[in-house]
Amino acid sequence: MRRPRLIRQLMATTLPVAMLVGSGTGIAVADPMLARNMSSYGMPGGIDTPTAEMLPDGTLGATLSWSDYARRGNVFFQALPRLTTVLRYARVDGINDYRDEGYISDRSLDLRLQVVDEQGWRPAVAVGLQDFLGTGVYSGEYIVATRNVTPAVRASVGLGWGVLAGKPRVIDVTDEGGTPNVDQWFSGGAKPFASVSWQVNDKLNLTAEYSHDRYFARYSDGNEYQQGDEPGSKFNFGASYRFGRNYEAGIYTIGGETIGAQFTIALNPRDAAFPSGLESAPAPVRPRPAPAQDPEGWSGSWAQDPTAQPAIQTALADAMADDGVRLEAMALGATQAEVRIRNRRYVSQAEAIGRTARLMTRALPPSVETFVITSTSDGVPTSSVTLRRSDVERLENTEAGRIAAASSLTDAPARVPGLVQTDDIYPRFRWSIKPYLELGIFSAEDGLTHEVGAEARASYEIMPGLIATGALRQRAFGDIGQRGPGIPGERGEYYTPEEYEANPELETTPQGVPRVRSDTRMYTGNSSPVIPELTLAWYAKATPAIYTRVTVGLLERAYGGISTEALWKPANSQLAFGAEVNRVRKRDFDQLFDFRDYEVTTGHVSAYYEFTQGFTAQLDVGRYLAGDEGATVTLTREFANGWQVGAYATKTNLSAEEFGEGSFDKGITLSIPLGWATGQATRDRVSTELRSLSRDGGSRLDVTGRLYDRVRESHTVDLYEGWGRFWR
């Protein structure tokens, strides 16, 4: 009876203390203990056992490991300096399910929190949860300590529960997954594990560990499975070799008999291939001549000449266009000039503002002392940075923080007296033809699927704020084919497209939930051209801090209709509130101009808060596509160079049974600017969303152009996070 009491004490003291200490920012620590090797579970560790090491803050990567026991694909992210997360998709051999293929496909999530780092005699200590949201095949918890023995040798000792103790949890065959198995944490008896790593040189690392993992699974229906042969011993050995900037390959043995291999790629947003970028250098600031050398320019009498502003505006617009910034409008007086700009090239808005300020010193007469640089998005002004020209001249060769302190940021009014639109700005037509790649991952039935084709996209800016957008796609090849949703009670079996279209009753699940996303595969596999988007959007500004959007048309591949939105976001506020209402109808599966019968009104009220270090929290409360009501919580981290990594979870009034496998909607978002990898200045991005399942509950409309992301880059937190690029 003493062991459960010990476990309760661990739960009541160790974990809360870990959370408090791990989240503290005022504690002095030594240099962080960085990982030397990645385990087969995608965490810093030995081979199958964890350590208390961390990755450099912000590191994002993936590990692929293969052995006779399992094939694991792990996506890891160092979300905070002390918090590591892993999303895993694994093929677990030796276990049968309804497909009777000798293996199962399993999704799982891990969290590890470093309580303290190594300092003096004290080792680094971490607490971790393994597979705490999945079916529980890998379920286990641990407390582990790691310390450097010598500069080259590092040792770890820990206490593990669940699979780490060789005592796998009983897996409930009726469980839909997706809910934390809190009642099992730190239960069932613990056993020790250990590992030692030897860093032979900068490239080669050798690892030995003592592990209790039996590769054994038990189910609530009485079935038990040995995943291959039980390891012949508890000792595992491995070697890993690092090559290039971001890659690692390794081999290992489990129990001295089974051989495995592993490959890791790790990217850090702060470690770009071209840290300084390859864009051309900006024009230098041009100091003003002495008043005696240009008395007319200093007097301001030039402002009375009606030909002065058009000539200056044309010259400035041409220079800014060469620098990747579009001059949309200008108001010019004898002592002050306001320019309204659209950033066409740079990830950081601060870089566009800095280059504009330099060019203004070169184009404007010397009497103009005040610069007002107003950023715009889709023709709508979002914020104004006001600078004194003398500060720009004086501080050019100093750190960016000094010019930030000398500037002011304010909300931009919708209209300014004397503002003149630049010639030939509107209307504006742009188009592109690019290849596209769609990937399907984390599907237990399909594994990795793909579709490749070409997409033509065009936009027509009729006037400031009024934009028509369209896209046309043609599939070339791929294995993402059209099919109906799964047949209830027959796992792995699906309705044919013909069966699904012929019976309207199938468009509702047996639990009475409209199929708003679970029939997504009906929109794939078209051999004919499709129209994923065709819209007309109107962006406006009701007050200096309130933005509005109205979008009509084919909003996404599955829905068309009207989407309206309003956002309150002052330029100097970390807080924002928004509201969105949509009336949409389901599109036909050929993705052209026909519609199906399902029609729904959805809407949300939203709150946003920007923390320091690039974190943004978002709460959306309202009605979703299936008519269910609930809330979505999103946490996103953005780095100064434009990397964005986020996670979200949605819970509505649908029960776990009504929702289906997964219990509630959740996923991970990732967006990486292309310039990070190529060094070229561009606003193009590669974005993806990782979600294990596509279910009907908690599904939102996927409409382009939501206001918050359009507005925030020129507002206080996001703007000043990237202010270091002002002088680039």
C-alpha positions in Angstrom: 0.0 0.0 0.0 3.0 2.3 0.3 3.7 2.6 -3.5 0.4 4.2 -4.5 1.0 6.8 -1.7 4.4 7.5 -3.1 2.9 7.9 -6.6 0.3 10.3 -5.3 3.0 12.4 -3.6 4.9 12.5 -6.9 1.8 13.7 -8.7 1.0 16.2 -6.1 4.5 17.7 -5.6 7.0 16.9 -8.4 4.8 17.8 -11.4 3.5 21.2 -10.0 7.0 22.1 -8.9 8.3 21.2 -12.3 5.8 23.4 -14.0 6.6 26.3 -11.8 10.3 26.0 -12.0 10.3 25.2 -15.7 8.2 28.3 -16.5 10.2 30.7 -14.3 12.1 33.4 -16.1 14.1 34.9 -13.3 16.2 31.9 -12.3 19.9 32.0 -13.2 21.0 28.8 -15.0 24.1 27.7 -16.7 24.3 27.1 -20.5 21.6 24.6 -21.4 22.4 20.9 -21.7 21.8 20.3 -25.4 21.0 16.9 -26.9 23.7 14.9 -28.5 21.5 12.2 -29.9 17.8 11.6 -30.7 16.0 8.5 -29.5 13.9 6.3 -31.7 10.9 8.0 -30.1 12.0 11.4 -31.5 13.1 12.9 -28.2 16.6 13.7 -27.0 17.7 10.5 -25.4 19.5 7.2 -25.8 17.9 4.6 -28.1 14.6 3.7 -26.4 15.1 5.6 -23.1 14.8 9.4 -22.5 17.3 11.8 -21.0 16.9 15.3 -19.4 18.6 17.0 -22.4 16.9 19.7 -24.4 17.2 21.0 -28.0 18.1 24.6 -28.9 15.0 26.7 -28.4 12.7 26.7 -31.4 14.2 23.6 -33.0 11.8 21.8 -35.4 12.6 18.5 -37.0 11.7 14.9 -37.8 13.1 11.5 -37.0 12.5 8.3 -38.9 13.4 5.1 -37.2 13.1 1.5 -38.4 13.5 -1.9 -36.8 11.7 -5.2 -36.7 9.6 -3.9 -33.8 8.3 -0.7 -35.3 8.6 2.1 -37.9 8.3 5.5 -36.3 7.9 8.9 -37.8 8.4 11.6 -35.2 7.9 15.4 -35.6 9.6 17.2 -32.7 9.5 20.8 -31.6 11.3 22.6 -28.8 8.3 24.8 -28.0 10.0 26.6 -25.1 13.6 26.5 -23.8 12.5 23.7 -21.3 9.5 22.1 -23.1 9.9 19.5 -25.9 7.0 18.1 -27.8 6.7 15.1 -30.2 3.9 14.1 -32.6 4.4 10.5 -33.6 3.0 8.3 -36.3 4.1 4.7 -36.0 3.6 1.3 -37.6 3.7 -1.1 -34.7 4.6 -4.6 -35.9 3.3 -7.8 -34.4 -0.2 -6.5 -33.5 -3.3 -7.3 -35.4 -6.5 -5.2 -35.8 -9.5 -5.4 -38.1 -7.3 -5.4 -41.2 -5.4 -8.5 -40.1 -2.1 -7.2 -41.6 0.2 -8.1 -38.8 0.7 -4.5 -37.7 -1.3 -1.4 -36.6 -0.8 2.3 -37.4 -0.8 4.4 -34.2 -0.6 8.1 -33.5 0.7 9.5 -30.2 1.9 12.7 -28.5 4.7 13.2 -26.0 5.7 16.1 -23.7 8.8 16.6 -21.7 9.5 19.4 -19.3 13.0 20.1 -18.0 12.7 21.0 -14.3 16.2 22.2 -13.8 19.3 22.3 -16.0 22.7 21.1 -14.9 24.6 23.4 -12.6 27.6 22.6 -10.4 27.0 19.2 -8.8 23.3 19.2 -9.7 22.3 17.2 -12.7 19.6 18.3 -15.2 16.2 16.8 -14.3 13.2 16.3 -16.6 9.7 14.9 -16.2 8.0 13.4 -19.2 4.7 12.0 -20.5 4.9 9.5 -23.4 1.9 8.6 -25.6 -0.6 10.4 -23.2 -3.2 11.2 -25.9 -3.1 8.1 -28.2 -4.4 4.6 -27.8 -1.6 3.9 -25.3 0.7 1.4 -27.1 3.7 3.5 -26.0 2.1 4.9 -22.9 4.6 5.7 -20.1 5.9 8.4 -17.8 9.3 9.1 -16.3 11.6 11.2 -14.2 15.2 11.4 -15.4 18.4 13.1 -14.4 21.4 13.7 -16.8 24.9 14.9 -15.9 28.2 15.3 -17.7 30.7 12.9 -16.3 33.5 14.3 -18.4 33.4 16.7 -21.4 32.9 13.7 -23.7 30.8 11.4 -21.5 27.3 12.0 -20.3 25.2 9.7 -18.1 21.4 9.5 -17.4 19.5 7.7 -14.8 15.7 7.6 -14.5 12.6 6.0 -13.1 10.0 4.9 -15.6 6.4 3.7 -15.6 4.3 2.0 -18.2 6.3 0.7 -21.2 9.5 2.2 -19.7 9.1 -0.2 -16.8 8.2 -3.2 -19.0 4.6 -3.0 -17.8 2.4 -1.9 -20.7 -1.0 -0.5 -20.0 -4.1 -2.4 -21.0 -5.5 -0.7 -24.1 -9.2 -0.2 -24.2 -10.5 -1.5 -27.5 -13.6 0.7 -27.3 -11.6 3.9 -26.7 -11.7 6.4 -29.5 -8.4 7.9 -28.4 -7.6 11.6 -28.1 -8.2 12.0 -24.4 -5.5 12.1 -21.8 -5.2 8.8 -19.8 -4.6 10.8 -16.5 -5.8 8.0 -14.3 -2.9 5.9 -15.5 -0.1 8.4 -15.1 2.7 7.3 -12.8 0.9 4.1 -11.9 1.5 0.3 -12.2 4.9 0.2 -10.5 8.2 1.9 -11.6 11.6 0.5 -12.7 14.9 2.3 -13.3 16.5 2.8 -16.7 19.9 4.4 -17.6 22.0 5.4 -20.6 25.6 6.6 -21.3 26.7 8.6 -24.3 30.2 9.2 -25.5 30.9 12.0 -27.9 33.9 10.6 -29.7 34.3 13.7 -31.9 32.2 16.5 -33.4 30.5 14.0 -35.7 30.4 10.6 -34.0 28.4 9.7 -30.8 28.2 6.2 -29.2 25.4 5.3 -26.9 24.6 2.4 -24.5 21.5 2.0 -22.4 19.6 -0.2 -20.0 16.0 -0.5 -20.9 12.9 -2.5 -19.7 10.8 -2.1 -22.8 9.5 -5.6 -23.7 7.7 -4.6 -26.9 4.5 -6.2 -25.6 0.9 -5.1 -25.9 -2.3 -6.0 -24.0 -5.8 -5.3 -24.9 -9.0 -5.1 -22.9 -10.6 -7.9 -25.0 -8.0 -10.3 -23.7 -5.7 -10.3 -26.7 -1.9 -10.0 -26.0 0.7 -9.4 -28.7 4.5 -9.8 -28.6 5.9 -7.3 -31.1 8.5 -9.6 -32.7 10.8 -11.6 -30.4 11.1 -10.4 -26.9 14.5 -8.6 -26.5 17.2 -11.1 -25.4 18.7 -8.6 -22.9 18.0 -5.2 -21.4 21.0 -3.6 -23.0 20.9 -1.6 -26.2 23.7 -0.1 -28.1 23.9 2.6 -30.9 26.0 4.9 -32.9 25.0 8.1 -34.6 26.9 10.3 -37.1 26.1 13.9 -37.8 26.8 15.4 -41.2 26.0 18.7 -42.8 24.3 21.4 -40.7 21.1 19.6 -39.9 21.3 15.9 -40.4 22.1 12.8 -38.4 22.1 9.1 -39.3 22.5 6.2 -36.9 22.3 2.4 -36.3 21.4 0.6 -33.1 20.7 -2.8 -31.6 17.9 -3.8 -29.3 18.7 -6.6 -26.9 21.8 -7.3 -28.8 19.8 -9.1 -31.5 17.6 -6.8 -33.4 19.2 -4.1 -35.6 17.6 -0.7 -36.3 18.4 2.4 -38.3 17.5 6.0 -37.9 17.6 9.3 -39.7 17.1 12.8 -38.3 16.7 16.3 -39.7 16.6 19.2 -37.3 16.1 22.8 -38.3 16.5 25.8 -36.1 14.8 29.1 -37.1 17.8 31.0 -35.7 20.3 29.0 -37.8 19.4 29.9 -41.4 21.6 28.8 -44.3 22.1 32.4 -45.2 21.8 34.4 -41.9 22.3 37.8 -43.5 20.2 37.1 -46.5 21.2 37.5 -50.2 19.0 40.6 -50.9 20.7 43.7 -52.3 21.9 46.3 -49.9 19.6 49.2 -49.3 20.4 52.7 -50.5 22.3 54.6 -47.8 20.8 57.6 -46.0 21.5 60.9 -47.8 22.3 63.7 -45.4 20.7 67.0 -46.2 22.9 69.8 -47.6 23.6 72.9 -45.6 20.9 75.6 -45.8 23.3 77.9 -47.6 23.7 75.3 -50.3 20.0 74.8 -50.9 18.1 77.8 -49.5 15.0 77.1 -51.6 14.8 73.5 -50.5 15.1 74.5 -46.8 12.6 77.3 -47.1 9.8 75.1 -48.1 8.8 77.4 -51.0 9.0 74.5 -53.4 5.7 73.2 -51.9 3.8 76.0 -53.7 4.8 74.5 -57.0 2.0 72.2 -58.3 4.5 70.2 -60.3 6.7 69.4 -57.3 4.7 66.6 -55.6 4.0 64.6 -58.9 7.6 64.6 -59.8 8.8 63.7 -56.3 6.1 61.0 -55.9 7.0 59.4 -59.3 10.8 59.3 -58.5 10.2 57.9 -55.0 7.7 55.3 -56.3 10.2 54.1 -58.9 13.0 53.8 -56.3 10.8 52.0 -53.8 9.6 49.6 -56.5 13.2 48.6 -57.2 13.5 47.9 -53.5 10.4 45.7 -53.3 8.1 48.2 -51.7 5.0 49.7 -53.4 4.2 53.4 -52.9 0.4 53.4 -52.9 -0.2 57.0 -52.0 1.5 60.1 -50.6 0.7 63.4 -48.8 3.5 65.9 -49.1 3.8 69.2 -47.3 6.7 71.6 -46.7 7.7 70.0 -43.4 6.0 66.6 -43.3 5.5 63.7 -45.7 3.3 60.7 -45.3 3.7 57.7 -47.6 1.4 54.7 -47.7 3.3 51.5 -48.6 2.7 47.9 -49.3 5.5 45.5 -48.5 5.9 43.1 -51.5 9.2 41.5 -50.6 10.3 41.3 -47.0 9.2 38.9 -44.2 9.7 41.6 -41.7 7.6 44.8 -42.0 10.3 46.7 -40.2 12.7 46.0 -43.1 10.3 47.5 -45.6 9.8 50.6 -43.3 13.6 51.0 -42.8 14.3 50.9 -46.6 11.4 53.4 -47.2 12.9 55.8 -44.6 16.3 55.7 -46.4 14.7 56.4 -49.8 12.7 59.3 -48.4 16.0 61.0 -47.3 17.1 60.8 -50.9 13.9 61.9 -52.6 12.4 64.6 -50.4 13.5 68.3 -50.2 15.5 69.2 -47.0 12.6 71.2 -45.4 10.7 67.9 -44.8 11.6 66.9 -41.3 8.8 64.6 -40.3 8.4 61.2 -42.0 5.1 59.3 -41.5 5.4 55.8 -43.0 2.0 54.1 -43.1 1.8 50.3 -43.8 -1.2 49.0 -45.7 -2.7 45.5 -46.2 -5.0 44.9 -49.2 -5.3 48.6 -49.7 -6.3 49.3 -46.1 -4.0 51.4 -43.8 -3.0 49.4 -40.7 -0.4 51.6 -38.7 1.8 54.6 -39.0 5.4 54.9 -37.9 6.5 58.6 -37.4 10.1 59.5 -37.5 12.2 62.7 -37.5 14.4 62.9 -40.5 17.3 64.2 -38.4 17.0 61.0 -36.3 17.2 58.8 -39.4 20.3 60.7 -40.5 21.9 60.6 -37.0 21.2 57.0 -36.1 21.8 55.2 -39.4 24.9 53.4 -38.2 23.7 52.6 -34.7 21.7 49.6 -33.3 18.0 49.4 -34.5 16.8 49.9 -30.9 17.8 53.5 -30.9 15.7 54.4 -33.9 12.8 52.4 -32.4 13.0 54.6 -29.3 13.0 57.7 -31.4 9.9 56.7 -33.4 6.3 56.5 -32.6 3.6 53.9 -33.7 0.0 55.0 -34.0 -3.2 53.8 -35.6 -3.6 54.9 -39.2 -6.7 56.8 -40.2 -8.6 55.6 -43.2 -8.2 59.0 -45.0 -5.7 61.8 -44.7 -6.1 65.3 -46.3 -3.9 65.8 -49.3 -3.3 62.1 -49.9 -2.6 61.5 -53.6 -2.8 58.0 -55.1 0.2 57.0 -57.1 -0.4 56.7 -60.9 -1.1 53.3 -62.4 -1.5 51.6 -59.0 -5.2 50.6 -59.5 -6.6 48.5 -61.1 -3.8 45.9 -60.9 -3.8 42.4 -62.3 -1.4 39.6 -61.1 -1.2 36.0 -62.0 1.0 32.9 -61.6 1.2 29.3 -62.6 2.9 27.0 -60.2 3.0 23.3 -59.4 1.2 22.1 -56.2 1.8 19.2 -53.9 -0.8 17.8 -51.5 0.2 15.3 -48.9 -1.9 13.1 -46.7 -0.2 11.9 -43.6 -1.0 10.3 -40.2 -3.8 8.2 -41.8 -4.0 4.8 -40.2 -5.6 3.3 -43.4 -3.7 5.1 -46.1 -0.3 5.9 -44.8 1.5 8.6 -46.8 -0.5 9.8 -49.8 0.1 12.5 -52.4 -1.3 14.5 -55.3 0.7 16.6 -57.8 -0.6 19.0 -60.3 -0.5 22.6 -61.6 -2.4 25.6 -60.2 -3.1 28.9 -62.0 -3.9 31.7 -59.7 -4.9 35.3 -60.4 -5.9 38.4 -58.5 -7.4 41.7 -59.7 -7.3 44.7 -57.4 -10.0 46.9 -58.7 -9.5 49.7 -56.1 -8.0 49.9 -52.6 -9.6 47.2 -50.6 -11.6 45.5 -53.4 -10.0 42.4 -54.7 -11.2 39.6 -57.0 -9.2 36.3 -56.6 -9.5 33.0 -58.4 -7.6 29.7 -58.8 -7.8 26.8 -61.3 -6.2 23.4 -60.6 -5.4 20.5 -62.8 -4.3 17.2 -61.2 -1.4 15.4 -62.9 -0.9 12.3 -60.8 -1.2 10.9 -57.3 -2.7 8.3 -55.1 -5.3 10.5 -53.3 -8.4 9.2 -55.0 -12.0 10.0 -54.6 -14.0 7.9 -52.2 -16.9 8.1 -49.8 -16.7 8.2 -46.0 -16.2 5.1 -43.9 -19.1 2.6 -43.6 -20.2 2.6 -39.9 -19.3 -0.6 -38.1 -17.0 -1.8 -40.9 -13.6 -0.3 -40.2 -11.4 0.1 -43.3 -14.5 -0.1 -45.6 -15.8 2.9 -47.5 -18.8 3.9 -49.6 -18.0 4.2 -53.2 -18.5 7.7 -54.7 -21.5 6.4 -56.6 -23.1 5.0 -53.5 -22.5 8.2 -51.6 -23.9 10.5 -54.2 -26.9 8.3 -54.8 -28.1 8.3 -51.2 -28.6 11.7 -49.6 -29.2 10.1 -46.2 -25.5 9.1 -46.1 -24.5 12.8 -45.8 -25.4 12.5 -42.1 -23.6 10.2 -39.8 -25.6 7.5 -37.8 -25.2 9.8 -34.8 -27.0 12.6 -36.7 -24.0 14.8 -37.4 -23.8 16.4 -40.9 -20.8 15.2 -42.9 -19.1 18.5 -43.3 -15.5 17.2 -43.4 -15.6 13.4 -43.2 -16.5 13.3 -46.9 -13.5 15.4 -47.8 -12.1 12.6 -50.1 -15.1 13.1 -52.3 -13.5 16.4 -53.4 -10.2 14.7 -54.5 -9.2 12.6 -57.4 -10.8 14.8 -60.1 -9.2 14.3 -63.5 -10.8 17.5 -64.9 -9.9 21.0 -63.9 -11.4 22.3 -60.6 -11.9 25.7 -59.0 -10.7 25.7 -55.4 -11.4 29.4 -54.9 -13.2 32.2 -56.7 -14.0 35.2 -54.6 -14.6 39.0 -54.4 -13.4 40.5 -51.1 -13.9 44.0 -49.7 -11.6 45.2 -47.0 -12.3 48.5 -45.2 -11.6 50.4 -42.1 -14.6 51.8 -40.1 -12.5 53.6 -37.5 -8.7 53.9 -36.9 -8.8 50.6 -34.8 -11.7 48.7 -36.5 -11.3 46.7 -39.6 -13.9 44.9 -41.7 -14.0 42.2 -44.4 -16.8 40.9 -46.7 -15.9 37.9 -48.9 -18.4 36.4 -51.4 -18.1 33.5 -53.8 -16.6 30.0 -53.8 -14.8 30.4 -50.5 -13.0 27.1 -50.4 -13.1 23.8 -52.3 -16.1 22.5 -50.2 -18.1 25.6 -49.5 -19.4 28.8 -51.1 -21.4 31.7 -49.9 -20.6 34.9 -47.9 -18.2 35.5 -45.1 -18.2 38.7 -43.0 -15.8 39.8 -40.3 -15.0 42.7 -38.0 -11.8 43.1 -36.0 -10.8 45.6 -33.2 -7.0 45.9 -33.1 -5.3 49.1 -32.0 -1.8 49.4 -33.3 -0.3 49.6 -29.8 -2.4 46.9 -28.2 -1.4 43.3 -27.5 -5.1 42.5 -27.3 -7.6 42.2 -30.1 -11.2 41.1 -30.5 -13.0 39.9 -33.6 -16.3 38.6 -34.8 -17.1 36.5 -37.9 -20.4 35.4 -39.4 -20.7 33.1 -42.5 -23.6 31.8 -44.5 -22.4 29.0 -46.7 -23.6 26.1 -48.8 -21.9 22.9 -49.6 -20.3 22.7 -53.1 -20.7 19.8 -55.4 -17.9 17.4 -55.6 -16.7 18.4 -59.0 -15.6 21.8 -57.5 -17.2 23.9 -60.2 -20.3 26.0 -59.9 -23.0 23.6 -58.6 -24.1 23.2 -55.0 -25.5 20.5 -52.8 -28.4 20.8 -50.4 -26.5 21.4 -47.1 -26.6 25.0 -45.9 -25.5 26.4 -42.6 -24.8 29.7 -40.7 -21.6 29.6 -38.7 -19.8 32.3 -36.7 -17.4 33.0 -33.9 -16.3 35.7 -31.5 -12.6 35.7 -31.0 -10.0 37.1 -28.6 -6.3 37.4 -29.4 -3.4 38.2 -27.2 0.3 38.6 -28.2 2.8 37.7 -25.5 6.5 38.4 -25.7 8.9 36.1 -27.5 6.5 35.7 -30.4 3.7 33.8 -28.7 0.1 34.5 -29.6 -2.9 33.0 -27.9 -6.3 32.9 -29.7 -9.7 31.8 -28.4 -12.6 31.3 -30.8 -16.1 30.6 -29.4 -19.1 30.0 -31.6 -20.9 27.7 -34.1 -19.1 25.3 -36.4 -19.9 23.9 -39.8 -21.8 20.9 -38.5 -24.0 23.1 -36.3 -22.1 22.1 -33.2 -21.1 24.8 -30.7 -17.9 25.1 -28.7 -14.5 26.7 -28.6 -11.1 26.5 -30.2 -7.9 27.4 -28.3 -4.8 28.1 -30.5 -1.2 28.9 -29.4 1.2 30.1 -32.0 4.9 31.0 -31.8 6.5 33.2 -34.4 10.2 33.9 -34.6 11.8 37.1 -35.8 12.7 35.6 -39.2 9.1 34.6 -39.9 8.9 31.0 -38.8 5.5 30.1 -37.3 4.6 27.0 -35.4 1.2 26.5 -33.7 -1.1 24.0 -32.1 -4.8 24.1 -31.6 -7.6 22.1 -30.0 -11.4 22.3 -30.4 -14.0 21.0 -28.1 -17.7 21.3 -28.9 -21.0 20.0 -27.5 -20.6 16.8 -29.6 -19.9 13.8 -27.4 -16.8 11.7 -28.0 -19.1 9.1 -29.6 -20.7 11.6 -31.9 -17.3 13.0 -32.8 -15.8 9.6 -33.5 -12.2 8.5 -33.4 -10.0 11.1 -31.8 -12.8 12.5 -29.4 -12.1 16.1 -30.4 -10.4 18.1 -33.1 -6.7 19.1 -32.7 -3.7 19.7 -34.9 -0.4 21.4 -35.5 0.3 24.3 -38.0 3.6 25.1 -39.6 4.7 28.0 -41.8 8.2 28.6 -43.0 9.2 31.6 -45.2 11.1 30.5 -48.3 13.7 33.2 -47.7 14.9 31.4 -44.6 16.2 28.5 -46.8 17.1 30.4 -50.0 18.4 33.6 -48.6 16.3 35.6 -51.1 14.0 38.3 -49.9 10.4 37.0 -50.5 7.1 36.9 -48.7 6.3 33.4 -50.1 5.8 30.7 -47.6 5.6 26.9 -47.3 2.7 26.1 -44.9 1.1 22.9 -43.8 -1.3 21.6 -41.2 -0.7 18.3 -39.4 -3.9 16.7 -38.1 -4.4 13.0 -37.4 -8.0 12.8 -38.5 -10.5 14.8 -40.5 -13.8 14.8 -38.6 -17.0 16.8 -38.7 -17.1 18.1 -35.2 -15.3 21.4 -34.6 -14.7 22.1 -38.3 -14.4 25.7 -39.5 -14.7 27.4 -42.8 -11.4 27.7 -44.6 -11.7 31.3 -45.9 -8.7 33.2 -47.2 -7.9 36.7 -45.9 -9.0 36.7 -42.3 -8.1 40.0 -40.8 -5.9 39.3 -37.8 -3.0 37.9 -39.6 -3.2 40.6 -42.3 -3.1 43.4 -39.7 -0.8 42.3 -36.9 2.5 42.3 -38.8 2.6 46.1 -38.7 1.4 46.4 -35.1 3.4 46.7 -31.9 4.4 43.2 -31.0 5.1 41.7 -34.4 6.6 44.9 -35.8 9.1 45.4 -32.9 10.0 41.7 -32.7 11.5 42.1 -36.2 12.7 45.7 -35.6 16.3 44.5 -35.8 15.9 44.4 -39.6 15.1 48.1 -39.8 18.6 49.0 -41.0 19.1 45.9 -43.2 
